[in-house]
């Protein structure tokens, strides 16, 4: 006789309704045949809404500053000012990196940076002053404008929490923006937990940024970081919060399900990583809880078993660089794009290159694009909204 979980999953496989919170919570221990049925339904939803196409964005990665006022215990990107590696990239360095990406057929330039280091460190404030700025985000705005002026690349901004004024300032010079929600768990901000004394990781601040981006029509990327001590229920609460914001504003382009990785020297270097089964279960439930038009992504460089993620309903590999390392996870090299195309094809799916703004959002440019960017992006897109010059492997 089937147990309750198997019975639940068999009923769900026939349903066309989004997964309820109650149903998703019951699937937290799904394995074996129950997990297989869950994955099958997630793949069915992926196929219905995204076809048999898996996308990626060919990008160059620019870490504008690796200083940050937050000190998350799972992070190896952030450097304190007394570390010789702590820095702000200069405009010349930004352009040099951008042009390397341009030469390799990249179309997206991803600006990644620590959050508001000048509010914590006098050294960061002084470094900005030497560059002619008071805040990191003002400098970011001008570096986005520089990239637009001097290259063919489209800036995507990962600046973390943003105020209304900062979003308004960055919107005209960025085709899309992003911020990992990570979790809505306030428990993880307590002493001894990974977000302790990290003012920008307070869930209410990150949720406010999601709302502000939606109110201003910003194509937005967000996601979960799983395996940092959150419960299954807290994961579901995070997914539900993202979906609710999207229901209000329609602005969430993609949700990333990112697995925690051990790294030497971090506070959580001995913390266990999520298993493959845990990743598959989370990706599949995300596919079934989120609105089907939200792209679902899992980073391919954070697991040697990444091709298995295709069995859980994801439809996008995210930004992949033929030029720069993943500065957030430098020990995990990007897969070669032509090799990723081959493994995707072996799973019966076709790899296609997209722009940093997704086709559905490009079709609604009046709401989701600053007018100054519309013509430029239309020139880069083919009729279906994907990248006009598809590029697998080397330079085009």
Secondary structure, DSSP 8 states (H G I E B T S, - for coil): ---HHHHHHHHHHH--S---HHHHHHGGG--HHHHHHHHHHHHHHHHHHHTTEEEEEEEEEEEEE---S---TT-SS---TTSTT--B--HHHHHHHHHHHHHTT--EEEEEE-S-GGGT-HHHHHHHHHHT-SSHHHHHHHHHHHHHHHSS-EEEEE--S--HHHHHHHHTT-SEEE---B---SGGGSTTSTTTT-GGG-HHHHHHHHHHHHHTT--EEEEEEESSS--HHHHHHHHHHHHHHHHHH--EEEEEEEE----TTSTTTTS----HHHHHHHHHHHHHHS-TTSEEE--GGG-TTGGGGGGGT--EEEEE-SSS--TTSTTS----HHHHHHHHHHTT-EEEEE-SS-HHHHTTHHHHS-HHHHHHHHHHB-TTSSBSS---SS--
